[in-house]
Amino acid sequence: MPGITFTAHELDRPTGKRPGKVMPGITFSARVVSVVARIPRGRVATYGQVAAEAGRAGAARAVGVVMACLPDGSDVPWHRVVNARGEVSIRPGRPSAGEEQRRLLEREGVRFGSGGRIDLASHLWKRGR
């Protein structure tokens, strides 16, 4: 939705929607980072998948905000998070980030089709796998 922004408070409020799924006192941002850190090499997750794993199903855009706020040089594997179509998302203000993301994924063995999409059936991360 155009014009929507997320404040730190909105990103980090407790969900309360799934008791037992979310640890109290852990911010949404920290949960997102924790989920992304568990995505193995050669696999990808969608923004929506990360949001659901972090306890806020439907908060895919908020995951994008968290990923965009990671400091340069972060060891969080941000490049393993893609959109629901299996595409690298454009990052405003960082035009080369998409190329870097693709390069990092290809280095891990993730293959892109001719349309620039990842075959999610082959590369999507599934917990427990």
Backbone as XML, in Angstrom:
<?xml version="1.0"?>
<chain id="A" units="angstrom">
  <residue number="1" name="MET">
    <atom name="N" x="0.833" y="-1.174" z="0.000"/>
    <atom name="CA" x="0.000" y="0.000" z="0.000"/>
    <atom name="C" x="0.882" y="1.243" z="0.000"/>
  </residue>
  <residue number="2" name="PRO">
    <atom name="N" x="0.750" y="2.102" z="-0.978"/>
    <atom name="CA" x="1.584" y="3.294" z="-1.048"/>
    <atom name="C" x="1.404" y="4.180" z="0.175"/>
  </residue>
  <residue number="3" name="GLY">
    <atom name="N" x="2.506" y="4.775" z="0.600"/>
    <atom name="CA" x="2.445" y="5.717" z="1.702"/>
    <atom name="C" x="2.475" y="5.087" z="3.087"/>
  </residue>
  <residue number="4" name="ILE">
    <atom name="N" x="2.461" y="3.765" z="3.158"/>
    <atom name="CA" x="2.492" y="3.100" z="4.466"/>
    <atom name="C" x="3.943" y="2.973" z="4.903"/>
  </residue>
  <residue number="5" name="THR">
    <atom name="N" x="4.220" y="3.374" z="6.108"/>
    <atom name="CA" x="5.548" y="3.179" z="6.675"/>
    <atom name="C" x="5.398" y="2.469" z="7.999"/>
  </residue>
  <residue number="6" name="PHE">
    <atom name="N" x="6.460" y="1.848" z="8.438"/>
    <atom name="CA" x="6.451" y="1.132" z="9.697"/>
    <atom name="C" x="7.404" y="1.817" z="10.654"/>
  </residue>
  <residue number="7" name="THR">
    <atom name="N" x="6.936" y="2.102" z="11.837"/>
    <atom name="CA" x="7.819" y="2.633" z="12.857"/>
    <atom name="C" x="8.428" y="1.458" z="13.595"/>
  </residue>
  <residue number="8" name="ALA">
    <atom name="N" x="9.483" y="1.712" z="14.332"/>
    <atom name="CA" x="10.101" y="0.644" z="15.117"/>
    <atom name="C" x="9.075" y="0.032" z="16.062"/>
  </residue>
  <residue number="9" name="HIS">
    <atom name="N" x="8.208" y="0.856" z="16.626"/>
    <atom name="CA" x="7.196" y="0.347" z="17.543"/>
    <atom name="C" x="6.249" y="-0.625" z="16.842"/>
  </residue>
  <residue number="10" name="GLU">
    <atom name="N" x="5.826" y="-0.282" z="15.626"/>
    <atom name="CA" x="4.907" y="-1.154" z="14.894"/>
    <atom name="C" x="5.573" y="-2.469" z="14.516"/>
  </residue>
  <residue number="11" name="LEU">
    <atom name="N" x="6.836" y="-2.421" z="14.164"/>
    <atom name="CA" x="7.539" y="-3.645" z="13.792"/>
    <atom name="C" x="7.777" y="-4.545" z="14.998"/>
  </residue>
  <residue number="12" name="ASP">
    <atom name="N" x="7.936" y="-3.967" z="16.153"/>
    <atom name="CA" x="8.363" y="-4.732" z="17.306"/>
    <atom name="C" x="7.273" y="-5.029" z="18.327"/>
  </residue>
  <residue number="13" name="ARG">
    <atom name="N" x="6.027" y="-4.692" z="18.024"/>
    <atom name="CA" x="4.985" y="-4.978" z="19.004"/>
    <atom name="C" x="4.751" y="-6.493" z="19.074"/>
  </residue>
  <residue number="14" name="PRO">
    <atom name="N" x="4.379" y="-7.007" z="20.233"/>
    <atom name="CA" x="4.092" y="-8.438" z="20.340"/>
    <atom name="C" x="2.868" y="-8.783" z="19.497"/>
  </residue>
  <residue number="15" name="THR">
    <atom name="N" x="2.845" y="-9.971" z="18.935"/>
    <atom name="CA" x="1.726" y="-10.341" z="18.072"/>
    <atom name="C" x="0.515" y="-10.759" z="18.885"/>
  </residue>
  <residue number="16" name="GLY">
    <atom name="N" x="0.689" y="-11.589" z="19.875"/>
    <atom name="CA" x="-0.413" y="-12.037" z="20.709"/>
    <atom name="C" x="-1.427" y="-12.898" z="19.977"/>
  </residue>
  <residue number="17" name="LYS">
    <atom name="N" x="-1.226" y="-13.162" z="18.694"/>
    <atom name="CA" x="-2.208" y="-13.915" z="17.919"/>
    <atom name="C" x="-1.960" y="-15.419" z="17.970"/>
  </residue>
  <residue number="18" name="ARG">
    <atom name="N" x="-0.770" y="-15.828" z="18.250"/>
    <atom name="CA" x="-0.444" y="-17.241" z="18.235"/>
    <atom name="C" x="0.283" y="-17.607" z="19.519"/>
  </residue>
  <residue number="19" name="PRO">
    <atom name="N" x="-0.456" y="-17.813" z="20.600"/>
    <atom name="CA" x="0.195" y="-18.140" z="21.864"/>
    <atom name="C" x="1.102" y="-19.353" z="21.713"/>
  </residue>
  <residue number="20" name="GLY">
    <atom name="N" x="2.267" y="-19.257" z="22.332"/>
    <atom name="CA" x="3.219" y="-20.350" z="22.271"/>
    <atom name="C" x="4.113" y="-20.302" z="21.048"/>
  </residue>
  <residue number="21" name="LYS">
    <atom name="N" x="3.707" y="-19.610" z="20.007"/>
    <atom name="CA" x="4.488" y="-19.516" z="18.781"/>
    <atom name="C" x="5.573" y="-18.445" z="18.900"/>
  </residue>
  <residue number="22" name="VAL">
    <atom name="N" x="5.277" y="-17.373" z="19.617"/>
    <atom name="CA" x="6.192" y="-16.246" z="19.723"/>
    <atom name="C" x="6.671" y="-16.120" z="21.153"/>
  </residue>
  <residue number="23" name="MET">
    <atom name="N" x="7.973" y="-15.974" z="21.326"/>
    <atom name="CA" x="8.514" y="-15.830" z="22.671"/>
    <atom name="C" x="8.289" y="-14.410" z="23.155"/>
  </residue>
  <residue number="24" name="PRO">
    <atom name="N" x="7.687" y="-14.244" z="24.334"/>
    <atom name="CA" x="7.462" y="-12.898" z="24.869"/>
    <atom name="C" x="8.775" y="-12.152" z="25.044"/>
  </residue>
  <residue number="25" name="GLY">
    <atom name="N" x="8.731" y="-10.861" z="24.796"/>
    <atom name="CA" x="9.908" y="-10.025" z="25.004"/>
    <atom name="C" x="10.865" y="-9.992" z="23.833"/>
  </residue>
  <residue number="26" name="ILE">
    <atom name="N" x="10.654" y="-10.827" z="22.823"/>
    <atom name="CA" x="11.520" y="-10.819" z="21.646"/>
    <atom name="C" x="10.831" y="-9.985" z="20.571"/>
  </residue>
  <residue number="27" name="THR">
    <atom name="N" x="11.518" y="-9.003" z="20.036"/>
    <atom name="CA" x="10.909" y="-8.107" z="19.050"/>
    <atom name="C" x="10.691" y="-8.826" z="17.724"/>
  </residue>
  <residue number="28" name="PHE">
    <atom name="N" x="9.760" y="-8.298" z="16.967"/>
    <atom name="CA" x="9.502" y="-8.847" z="15.637"/>
    <atom name="C" x="10.773" y="-8.790" z="14.794"/>
  </residue>
  <residue number="29" name="SER">
    <atom name="N" x="11.483" y="-7.684" z="14.853"/>
    <atom name="CA" x="12.720" y="-7.544" z="14.077"/>
    <atom name="C" x="13.710" y="-8.640" z="14.436"/>
  </residue>
  <residue number="30" name="ALA">
    <atom name="N" x="13.863" y="-8.918" z="15.715"/>
    <atom name="CA" x="14.795" y="-9.963" z="16.158"/>
    <atom name="C" x="14.325" y="-11.331" z="15.695"/>
  </residue>
  <residue number="31" name="ARG">
    <atom name="N" x="13.013" y="-11.560" z="15.714"/>
    <atom name="CA" x="12.490" y="-12.846" z="15.254"/>
    <atom name="C" x="12.724" y="-13.007" z="13.754"/>
  </residue>
  <residue number="32" name="VAL">
    <atom name="N" x="12.555" y="-11.939" z="12.984"/>
    <atom name="CA" x="12.808" y="-11.989" z="11.546"/>
    <atom name="C" x="14.265" y="-12.352" z="11.292"/>
  </residue>
  <residue number="33" name="VAL">
    <atom name="N" x="15.163" y="-11.672" z="11.964"/>
    <atom name="CA" x="16.587" y="-11.945" z="11.788"/>
    <atom name="C" x="16.898" y="-13.401" z="12.155"/>
  </residue>
  <residue number="34" name="SER">
    <atom name="N" x="16.303" y="-13.892" z="13.221"/>
    <atom name="CA" x="16.511" y="-15.270" z="13.647"/>
    <atom name="C" x="16.027" y="-16.258" z="12.587"/>
  </residue>
  <residue number="35" name="VAL">
    <atom name="N" x="14.862" y="-15.990" z="12.008"/>
    <atom name="CA" x="14.325" y="-16.865" z="10.958"/>
    <atom name="C" x="15.239" y="-16.851" z="9.742"/>
  </residue>
  <residue number="36" name="VAL">
    <atom name="N" x="15.610" y="-15.667" z="9.293"/>
    <atom name="CA" x="16.448" y="-15.545" z="8.096"/>
    <atom name="C" x="17.800" y="-16.226" z="8.315"/>
  </residue>
  <residue number="37" name="ALA">
    <atom name="N" x="18.333" y="-16.138" z="9.510"/>
    <atom name="CA" x="19.622" y="-16.773" z="9.815"/>
    <atom name="C" x="19.556" y="-18.298" z="9.693"/>
  </residue>
  <residue number="38" name="ARG">
    <atom name="N" x="18.359" y="-18.876" z="9.782"/>
    <atom name="CA" x="18.201" y="-20.332" z="9.696"/>
    <atom name="C" x="17.982" y="-20.840" z="8.269"/>
  </residue>
  <residue number="39" name="ILE">
    <atom name="N" x="17.814" y="-19.956" z="7.316"/>
    <atom name="CA" x="17.626" y="-20.400" z="5.928"/>
    <atom name="C" x="18.960" y="-20.961" z="5.437"/>
  </residue>
  <residue number="40" name="PRO">
    <atom name="N" x="18.977" y="-22.233" z="5.045"/>
    <atom name="CA" x="20.259" y="-22.835" z="4.645"/>
    <atom name="C" x="20.745" y="-22.363" z="3.273"/>
  </residue>
  <residue number="41" name="ARG">
    <atom name="N" x="22.034" y="-22.527" z="3.059"/>
    <atom name="CA" x="22.633" y="-22.221" z="1.757"/>
    <atom name="C" x="21.888" y="-22.987" z="0.667"/>
  </residue>
  <residue number="42" name="GLY">
    <atom name="N" x="21.688" y="-22.348" z="-0.471"/>
    <atom name="CA" x="21.052" y="-22.994" z="-1.601"/>
    <atom name="C" x="19.536" y="-23.022" z="-1.528"/>
  </residue>
  <residue number="43" name="ARG">
    <atom name="N" x="18.978" y="-22.411" z="-0.484"/>
    <atom name="CA" x="17.523" y="-22.338" z="-0.317"/>
    <atom name="C" x="17.112" y="-20.878" z="-0.203"/>
  </residue>
  <residue number="44" name="VAL">
    <atom name="N" x="15.854" y="-20.605" z="-0.490"/>
    <atom name="CA" x="15.300" y="-19.268" z="-0.327"/>
    <atom name="C" x="13.993" y="-19.365" z="0.444"/>
  </residue>
  <residue number="45" name="ALA">
    <atom name="N" x="13.580" y="-18.251" z="1.001"/>
    <atom name="CA" x="12.274" y="-18.131" z="1.642"/>
    <atom name="C" x="11.636" y="-16.860" z="1.112"/>
  </residue>
  <residue number="46" name="THR">
    <atom name="N" x="10.325" y="-16.826" z="1.107"/>
    <atom name="CA" x="9.634" y="-15.612" z="0.676"/>
    <atom name="C" x="9.461" y="-14.683" z="1.878"/>
  </residue>
  <residue number="47" name="TYR">
    <atom name="N" x="9.223" y="-13.415" z="1.584"/>
    <atom name="CA" x="8.979" y="-12.451" z="2.654"/>
    <atom name="C" x="7.795" y="-12.893" z="3.506"/>
  </residue>
  <residue number="48" name="GLY">
    <atom name="N" x="6.750" y="-13.377" z="2.859"/>
    <atom name="CA" x="5.571" y="-13.839" z="3.590"/>
    <atom name="C" x="5.860" y="-15.050" z="4.457"/>
  </residue>
  <residue number="49" name="GLN">
    <atom name="N" x="6.667" y="-15.950" z="3.953"/>
    <atom name="CA" x="7.052" y="-17.137" z="4.714"/>
    <atom name="C" x="7.837" y="-16.730" z="5.957"/>
  </residue>
  <residue number="50" name="VAL">
    <atom name="N" x="8.761" y="-15.797" z="5.813"/>
    <atom name="CA" x="9.552" y="-15.320" z="6.953"/>
    <atom name="C" x="8.632" y="-14.654" z="7.980"/>
  </residue>
  <residue number="51" name="ALA">
    <atom name="N" x="7.696" y="-13.834" z="7.499"/>
    <atom name="CA" x="6.756" y="-13.170" z="8.413"/>
    <atom name="C" x="5.963" y="-14.195" z="9.210"/>
  </residue>
  <residue number="52" name="ALA">
    <atom name="N" x="5.459" y="-15.222" z="8.546"/>
    <atom name="CA" x="4.685" y="-16.258" z="9.240"/>
    <atom name="C" x="5.547" y="-16.998" z="10.261"/>
  </residue>
  <residue number="53" name="GLU">
    <atom name="N" x="6.760" y="-17.336" z="9.886"/>
    <atom name="CA" x="7.676" y="-18.022" z="10.807"/>
    <atom name="C" x="8.011" y="-17.146" z="12.012"/>
  </residue>
  <residue number="54" name="ALA">
    <atom name="N" x="8.017" y="-15.833" z="11.800"/>
    <atom name="CA" x="8.335" y="-14.887" z="12.877"/>
    <atom name="C" x="7.105" y="-14.549" z="13.715"/>
  </residue>
  <residue number="55" name="GLY">
    <atom name="N" x="5.962" y="-15.160" z="13.385"/>
    <atom name="CA" x="4.764" y="-14.966" z="14.186"/>
    <atom name="C" x="3.833" y="-13.868" z="13.738"/>
  </residue>
  <residue number="56" name="ARG">
    <atom name="N" x="4.054" y="-13.313" z="12.557"/>
    <atom name="CA" x="3.185" y="-12.232" z="12.059"/>
    <atom name="C" x="2.789" y="-12.501" z="10.610"/>
  </residue>
  <residue number="57" name="ALA">
    <atom name="N" x="2.011" y="-13.548" z="10.401"/>
    <atom name="CA" x="1.540" y="-13.857" z="9.054"/>
    <atom name="C" x="0.910" y="-12.608" z="8.447"/>
  </residue>
  <residue number="58" name="GLY">
    <atom name="N" x="1.207" y="-12.369" z="7.194"/>
    <atom name="CA" x="0.663" y="-11.199" z="6.518"/>
    <atom name="C" x="1.538" y="-9.961" z="6.620"/>
  </residue>
  <residue number="59" name="ALA">
    <atom name="N" x="2.660" y="-10.055" z="7.298"/>
    <atom name="CA" x="3.532" y="-8.894" z="7.488"/>
    <atom name="C" x="4.766" y="-8.956" z="6.586"/>
  </residue>
  <residue number="60" name="ALA">
    <atom name="N" x="4.558" y="-9.391" z="5.339"/>
    <atom name="CA" x="5.674" y="-9.521" z="4.404"/>
    <atom name="C" x="6.400" y="-8.195" z="4.193"/>
  </residue>
  <residue number="61" name="ARG">
    <atom name="N" x="5.658" y="-7.110" z="4.081"/>
    <atom name="CA" x="6.299" y="-5.800" z="3.875"/>
    <atom name="C" x="7.169" y="-5.421" z="5.059"/>
  </residue>
  <residue number="62" name="ALA">
    <atom name="N" x="6.729" y="-5.760" z="6.247"/>
    <atom name="CA" x="7.520" y="-5.455" z="7.438"/>
    <atom name="C" x="8.833" y="-6.234" z="7.418"/>
  </residue>
  <residue number="63" name="VAL">
    <atom name="N" x="8.808" y="-7.456" z="6.898"/>
    <atom name="CA" x="10.044" y="-8.230" z="6.751"/>
    <atom name="C" x="10.981" y="-7.500" z="5.799"/>
  </residue>
  <residue number="64" name="GLY">
    <atom name="N" x="10.431" y="-6.954" z="4.717"/>
    <atom name="CA" x="11.243" y="-6.177" z="3.783"/>
    <atom name="C" x="11.889" y="-4.981" z="4.442"/>
  </residue>
  <residue number="65" name="VAL">
    <atom name="N" x="11.153" y="-4.330" z="5.333"/>
    <atom name="CA" x="11.702" y="-3.186" z="6.064"/>
    <atom name="C" x="12.858" y="-3.636" z="6.950"/>
  </residue>
  <residue number="66" name="VAL">
    <atom name="N" x="12.673" y="-4.737" z="7.650"/>
    <atom name="CA" x="13.745" y="-5.251" z="8.521"/>
    <atom name="C" x="14.975" y="-5.580" z="7.689"/>
  </residue>
  <residue number="67" name="MET">
    <atom name="N" x="14.784" y="-6.246" z="6.548"/>
    <atom name="CA" x="15.921" y="-6.605" z="5.692"/>
    <atom name="C" x="16.624" y="-5.353" z="5.166"/>
  </residue>
  <residue number="68" name="ALA">
    <atom name="N" x="15.850" y="-4.340" z="4.796"/>
    <atom name="CA" x="16.431" y="-3.104" z="4.267"/>
    <atom name="C" x="17.210" y="-2.339" z="5.330"/>
  </residue>
  <residue number="69" name="CYS">
    <atom name="N" x="16.879" y="-2.553" z="6.599"/>
    <atom name="CA" x="17.539" y="-1.835" z="7.692"/>
    <atom name="C" x="18.780" y="-2.540" z="8.220"/>
  </residue>
  <residue number="70" name="LEU">
    <atom name="N" x="19.104" y="-3.707" z="7.675"/>
    <atom name="CA" x="20.310" y="-4.391" z="8.135"/>
    <atom name="C" x="21.527" y="-3.539" z="7.793"/>
  </residue>
  <residue number="71" name="PRO">
    <atom name="N" x="22.480" y="-3.462" z="8.699"/>
    <atom name="CA" x="23.666" y="-2.661" z="8.405"/>
    <atom name="C" x="24.531" y="-3.308" z="7.323"/>
  </residue>
  <residue number="72" name="ASP">
    <atom name="N" x="25.253" y="-2.488" z="6.580"/>
    <atom name="CA" x="26.184" y="-3.008" z="5.585"/>
    <atom name="C" x="27.162" y="-3.950" z="6.280"/>
  </residue>
  <residue number="73" name="GLY">
    <atom name="N" x="27.458" y="-5.056" z="5.635"/>
    <atom name="CA" x="28.397" y="-6.006" z="6.205"/>
    <atom name="C" x="27.768" y="-6.992" z="7.178"/>
  </residue>
  <residue number="74" name="SER">
    <atom name="N" x="26.451" y="-6.927" z="7.347"/>
    <atom name="CA" x="25.765" y="-7.847" z="8.244"/>
    <atom name="C" x="25.970" y="-9.280" z="7.775"/>
  </residue>
  <residue number="75" name="ASP">
    <atom name="N" x="26.070" y="-10.215" z="8.730"/>
    <atom name="CA" x="26.221" y="-11.617" z="8.347"/>
    <atom name="C" x="24.877" y="-12.333" z="8.215"/>
  </residue>
  <residue number="76" name="VAL">
    <atom name="N" x="23.770" y="-11.594" z="8.337"/>
    <atom name="CA" x="22.440" y="-12.159" z="8.135"/>
    <atom name="C" x="22.286" y="-12.420" z="6.629"/>
  </residue>
  <residue number="77" name="PRO">
    <atom name="N" x="21.901" y="-13.643" z="6.230"/>
    <atom name="CA" x="21.812" y="-13.956" z="4.794"/>
    <atom name="C" x="20.563" y="-13.379" z="4.127"/>
  </residue>
  <residue number="78" name="TRP">
    <atom name="N" x="20.479" y="-12.066" z="4.093"/>
    <atom name="CA" x="19.347" y="-11.324" z="3.531"/>
    <atom name="C" x="19.049" y="-11.740" z="2.096"/>
  </residue>
  <residue number="79" name="HIS">
    <atom name="N" x="20.089" y="-12.145" z="1.382"/>
    <atom name="CA" x="19.941" y="-12.475" z="-0.036"/>
    <atom name="C" x="19.077" y="-13.710" z="-0.267"/>
  </residue>
  <residue number="80" name="ARG">
    <atom name="N" x="18.810" y="-14.481" z="0.785"/>
    <atom name="CA" x="17.991" y="-15.686" z="0.654"/>
    <atom name="C" x="16.496" y="-15.407" z="0.774"/>
  </residue>
  <residue number="81" name="VAL">
    <atom name="N" x="16.113" y="-14.161" z="0.891"/>
    <atom name="CA" x="14.698" y="-13.790" z="0.999"/>
    <atom name="C" x="14.279" y="-13.142" z="-0.323"/>
  </residue>
  <residue number="82" name="VAL">
    <atom name="N" x="13.236" y="-13.723" z="-0.941"/>
    <atom name="CA" x="12.772" y="-13.266" z="-2.245"/>
    <atom name="C" x="11.261" y="-13.046" z="-2.200"/>
  </residue>
  <residue number="83" name="ASN">
    <atom name="N" x="10.726" y="-12.460" z="-3.250"/>
    <atom name="CA" x="9.285" y="-12.223" z="-3.259"/>
    <atom name="C" x="8.523" y="-13.512" z="-3.584"/>
  </residue>
  <residue number="84" name="ALA">
    <atom name="N" x="7.217" y="-13.460" z="-3.482"/>
    <atom name="CA" x="6.370" y="-14.644" z="-3.634"/>
    <atom name="C" x="6.413" y="-15.237" z="-5.044"/>
  </residue>
  <residue number="85" name="ARG">
    <atom name="N" x="6.870" y="-14.471" z="-6.020"/>
    <atom name="CA" x="7.003" y="-14.974" z="-7.388"/>
    <atom name="C" x="8.370" y="-15.609" z="-7.634"/>
  </residue>
  <residue number="86" name="GLY">
    <atom name="N" x="9.225" y="-15.611" z="-6.596"/>
    <atom name="CA" x="10.563" y="-16.168" z="-6.763"/>
    <atom name="C" x="11.519" y="-15.194" z="-7.426"/>
  </residue>
  <residue number="87" name="GLU">
    <atom name="N" x="11.225" y="-13.925" z="-7.300"/>
    <atom name="CA" x="12.059" y="-12.899" z="-7.912"/>
    <atom name="C" x="12.816" y="-12.114" z="-6.851"/>
  </residue>
  <residue number="88" name="VAL">
    <atom name="N" x="13.932" y="-11.565" z="-7.265"/>
    <atom name="CA" x="14.683" y="-10.637" z="-6.447"/>
    <atom name="C" x="13.905" y="-9.327" z="-6.444"/>
  </residue>
  <residue number="89" name="SER">
    <atom name="N" x="13.718" y="-8.742" z="-5.284"/>
    <atom name="CA" x="12.968" y="-7.485" z="-5.199"/>
    <atom name="C" x="13.890" y="-6.288" z="-5.377"/>
  </residue>
  <residue number="90" name="ILE">
    <atom name="N" x="13.364" y="-5.267" z="-6.012"/>
    <atom name="CA" x="14.103" y="-4.021" z="-6.227"/>
    <atom name="C" x="14.205" y="-3.295" z="-4.888"/>
  </residue>
  <residue number="91" name="ARG">
    <atom name="N" x="15.372" y="-2.752" z="-4.594"/>
    <atom name="CA" x="15.572" y="-2.018" z="-3.354"/>
    <atom name="C" x="15.826" y="-0.550" z="-3.668"/>
  </residue>
  <residue number="92" name="PRO">
    <atom name="N" x="14.884" y="0.329" z="-3.289"/>
    <atom name="CA" x="15.079" y="1.755" z="-3.550"/>
    <atom name="C" x="16.373" y="2.256" z="-2.910"/>
  </residue>
  <residue number="93" name="GLY">
    <atom name="N" x="17.101" y="3.032" z="-3.657"/>
    <atom name="CA" x="18.340" y="3.599" z="-3.134"/>
    <atom name="C" x="19.536" y="2.668" z="-3.264"/>
  </residue>
  <residue number="94" name="ARG">
    <atom name="N" x="19.308" y="1.422" z="-3.653"/>
    <atom name="CA" x="20.409" y="0.458" z="-3.821"/>
    <atom name="C" x="20.195" y="-0.328" z="-5.108"/>
  </residue>
  <residue number="95" name="PRO">
    <atom name="N" x="20.370" y="0.335" z="-6.257"/>
    <atom name="CA" x="20.062" y="-0.315" z="-7.529"/>
    <atom name="C" x="20.897" y="-1.565" z="-7.804"/>
  </residue>
  <residue number="96" name="SER">
    <atom name="N" x="22.084" y="-1.666" z="-7.260"/>
    <atom name="CA" x="22.925" y="-2.832" z="-7.521"/>
    <atom name="C" x="22.645" y="-3.991" z="-6.561"/>
  </residue>
  <residue number="97" name="ALA">
    <atom name="N" x="21.776" y="-3.792" z="-5.569"/>
    <atom name="CA" x="21.497" y="-4.849" z="-4.590"/>
    <atom name="C" x="20.865" y="-6.066" z="-5.244"/>
  </residue>
  <residue number="98" name="GLY">
    <atom name="N" x="20.018" y="-5.853" z="-6.246"/>
    <atom name="CA" x="19.395" y="-6.978" z="-6.940"/>
    <atom name="C" x="20.418" y="-7.840" z="-7.654"/>
  </residue>
  <residue number="99" name="GLU">
    <atom name="N" x="21.380" y="-7.198" z="-8.296"/>
    <atom name="CA" x="22.447" y="-7.931" z="-8.974"/>
    <atom name="C" x="23.296" y="-8.689" z="-7.958"/>
  </residue>
  <residue number="100" name="GLU">
    <atom name="N" x="23.587" y="-8.033" z="-6.837"/>
    <atom name="CA" x="24.372" y="-8.679" z="-5.785"/>
    <atom name="C" x="23.613" y="-9.875" z="-5.211"/>
  </residue>
  <residue number="101" name="GLN">
    <atom name="N" x="22.305" y="-9.711" z="-4.990"/>
    <atom name="CA" x="21.500" y="-10.794" z="-4.447"/>
    <atom name="C" x="21.512" y="-11.987" z="-5.400"/>
  </residue>
  <residue number="102" name="ARG">
    <atom name="N" x="21.319" y="-11.729" z="-6.659"/>
    <atom name="CA" x="21.333" y="-12.820" z="-7.642"/>
    <atom name="C" x="22.685" y="-13.512" z="-7.667"/>
  </residue>
  <residue number="103" name="ARG">
    <atom name="N" x="23.754" y="-12.741" z="-7.659"/>
    <atom name="CA" x="25.105" y="-13.316" z="-7.690"/>
    <atom name="C" x="25.350" y="-14.210" z="-6.475"/>
  </residue>
  <residue number="104" name="LEU">
    <atom name="N" x="24.942" y="-13.726" z="-5.280"/>
    <atom name="CA" x="25.131" y="-14.511" z="-4.058"/>
    <atom name="C" x="24.319" y="-15.806" z="-4.099"/>
  </residue>
  <residue number="105" name="LEU">
    <atom name="N" x="23.090" y="-15.725" z="-4.593"/>
    <atom name="CA" x="22.257" y="-16.924" z="-4.681"/>
    <atom name="C" x="22.823" y="-17.922" z="-5.696"/>
  </residue>
  <residue number="106" name="GLU">
    <atom name="N" x="23.261" y="-17.421" z="-6.835"/>
    <atom name="CA" x="23.834" y="-18.314" z="-7.845"/>
    <atom name="C" x="25.094" y="-18.997" z="-7.310"/>
  </residue>
  <residue number="107" name="ARG">
    <atom name="N" x="25.871" y="-18.289" z="-6.520"/>
    <atom name="CA" x="27.075" y="-18.862" z="-5.914"/>
    <atom name="C" x="26.722" y="-20.026" z="-4.984"/>
  </residue>
  <residue number="108" name="GLU">
    <atom name="N" x="25.491" y="-19.982" z="-4.418"/>
    <atom name="CA" x="25.030" y="-21.048" z="-3.524"/>
    <atom name="C" x="24.309" y="-22.164" z="-4.277"/>
  </residue>
  <residue number="109" name="GLY">
    <atom name="N" x="24.236" y="-22.044" z="-5.602"/>
    <atom name="CA" x="23.611" y="-23.091" z="-6.403"/>
    <atom name="C" x="22.154" y="-22.845" z="-6.753"/>
  </residue>
  <residue number="110" name="VAL">
    <atom name="N" x="21.622" y="-21.685" z="-6.401"/>
    <atom name="CA" x="20.240" y="-21.359" z="-6.750"/>
    <atom name="C" x="20.219" y="-20.954" z="-8.221"/>
  </residue>
  <residue number="111" name="ARG">
    <atom name="N" x="19.319" y="-21.570" z="-8.976"/>
    <atom name="CA" x="19.237" y="-21.293" z="-10.405"/>
    <atom name="C" x="18.041" y="-20.395" z="-10.716"/>
  </residue>
  <residue number="112" name="PHE">
    <atom name="N" x="18.271" y="-19.485" z="-11.643"/>
    <atom name="CA" x="17.231" y="-18.571" z="-12.106"/>
    <atom name="C" x="16.790" y="-18.999" z="-13.495"/>
  </residue>
  <residue number="113" name="GLY">
    <atom name="N" x="15.496" y="-18.930" z="-13.744"/>
    <atom name="CA" x="14.970" y="-19.220" z="-15.074"/>
    <atom name="C" x="15.207" y="-18.050" z="-16.003"/>
  </residue>
  <residue number="114" name="SER">
    <atom name="N" x="14.819" y="-18.220" z="-17.258"/>
    <atom name="CA" x="15.047" y="-17.176" z="-18.258"/>
    <atom name="C" x="14.309" y="-15.882" z="-17.915"/>
  </residue>
  <residue number="115" name="GLY">
    <atom name="N" x="13.220" y="-15.960" z="-17.182"/>
    <atom name="CA" x="12.474" y="-14.762" z="-16.791"/>
    <atom name="C" x="12.998" y="-14.125" z="-15.519"/>
  </residue>
  <residue number="116" name="GLY">
    <atom name="N" x="14.118" y="-14.621" z="-14.994"/>
    <atom name="CA" x="14.695" y="-14.049" z="-13.784"/>
    <atom name="C" x="14.050" y="-14.554" z="-12.503"/>
  </residue>
  <residue number="117" name="ARG">
    <atom name="N" x="13.272" y="-15.630" z="-12.614"/>
    <atom name="CA" x="12.605" y="-16.197" z="-11.442"/>
    <atom name="C" x="13.300" y="-17.471" z="-10.974"/>
  </residue>
  <residue number="118" name="ILE">
    <atom name="N" x="13.247" y="-17.657" z="-9.680"/>
    <atom name="CA" x="13.771" y="-18.871" z="-9.061"/>
    <atom name="C" x="12.649" y="-19.905" z="-9.066"/>
  </residue>
  <residue number="119" name="ASP">
    <atom name="N" x="12.991" y="-21.138" z="-9.369"/>
    <atom name="CA" x="12.008" y="-22.218" z="-9.285"/>
    <atom name="C" x="11.805" y="-22.531" z="-7.805"/>
  </residue>
  <residue number="120" name="LEU">
    <atom name="N" x="10.734" y="-21.995" z="-7.229"/>
    <atom name="CA" x="10.483" y="-22.174" z="-5.799"/>
    <atom name="C" x="10.233" y="-23.629" z="-5.446"/>
  </residue>
  <residue number="121" name="ALA">
    <atom name="N" x="9.717" y="-24.417" z="-6.371"/>
    <atom name="CA" x="9.501" y="-25.838" z="-6.098"/>
    <atom name="C" x="10.829" y="-26.542" z="-5.797"/>
  </residue>
  <residue number="122" name="SER">
    <atom name="N" x="11.907" y="-26.050" z="-6.389"/>
    <atom name="CA" x="13.223" y="-26.666" z="-6.178"/>
    <atom name="C" x="14.025" y="-26.021" z="-5.051"/>
  </residue>
  <residue number="123" name="HIS">
    <atom name="N" x="13.829" y="-24.737" z="-4.814"/>
    <atom name="CA" x="14.717" y="-24.010" z="-3.910"/>
    <atom name="C" x="14.071" y="-23.444" z="-2.651"/>
  </residue>
  <residue number="124" name="LEU">
    <atom name="N" x="12.749" y="-23.564" z="-2.515"/>
    <atom name="CA" x="12.094" y="-22.982" z="-1.349"/>
    <atom name="C" x="12.465" y="-23.751" z="-0.086"/>
  </residue>
  <residue number="125" name="TRP">
    <atom name="N" x="12.824" y="-23.016" z="0.948"/>
    <atom name="CA" x="13.167" y="-23.594" z="2.246"/>
    <atom name="C" x="11.913" y="-24.118" z="2.904"/>
  </residue>
  <residue number="126" name="LYS">
    <atom name="N" x="12.007" y="-25.333" z="3.362"/>
    <atom name="CA" x="10.932" y="-25.925" z="4.142"/>
    <atom name="C" x="11.543" y="-26.349" z="5.458"/>
  </residue>
  <residue number="127" name="ARG">
    <atom name="N" x="10.990" y="-25.878" z="6.550"/>
    <atom name="CA" x="11.535" y="-26.220" z="7.868"/>
    <atom name="C" x="11.629" y="-27.730" z="8.014"/>
  </residue>
  <residue number="128" name="GLY">
    <atom name="N" x="12.684" y="-28.169" z="8.691"/>
    <atom name="CA" x="12.873" y="-29.582" z="8.955"/>
    <atom name="C" x="13.532" y="-30.316" z="7.810"/>
  </residue>
  <residue number="129" name="ARG">
    <atom name="N" x="13.869" y="-29.602" z="6.758"/>
    <atom name="CA" x="14.479" y="-30.229" z="5.589"/>
    <atom name="C" x="15.949" y="-29.964" z="5.551"/>
  </residue>
</chain>
